[in-house]
Amino acid sequence: MKVTFQDSETLQTVNLNQVRNYLQIHGWNEDKPFLENATLWHKPVAGEEFEILLPNQQNLGDYAARIREIIEILESVENRSQIEILADLITGLPNTTIQGVVMQIHTPNPDKLSGEITLLGVIADKLHKIKTELADKDYILAIKAYQERLPFLCTGDLIKENQTFILKNPRNFTLDDLGQN
């Protein structure tokens, strides 16, 4: 089964520099400018030449559509799913609601009711570990979710640092009462 990714809002958040770095790391060659708004990238694979049109600015009206095309080309060249490629390209999703379960409660802070939590949440239709710091009521709810294996919802600013997802500014941590009466 081939899964395609169509969420324009998420595609719009893919950082242009992250795409450039990804292409360079994966053996693509920057070729030449295309008009004033894009650059052509090429990669030969098994006797076939692949081409990517990379926008020069993230604020272009068709940026999300171009990123979608790039992911489709990478899917074909790398024989990986669009979801896997998108997860590599995402560096931040502001004001994102994560659904998942609490995997680990780290040692709490000694001076206040707070601590680091490791979550298992859905990002771009795939499960990922996410680190966050919760305090007060949210921290207590996270402990309850961990002990009782209850799913949760939490909103925050999702970033990716060194291949690790981190939920900054977490808020509205609630237990997801799916299937509960």
Order of alpha helices (4+ residues) and beta strands (2+ residues): alpha-alpha-beta-beta-beta-alpha-alpha-beta-beta-beta-alpha-beta-beta
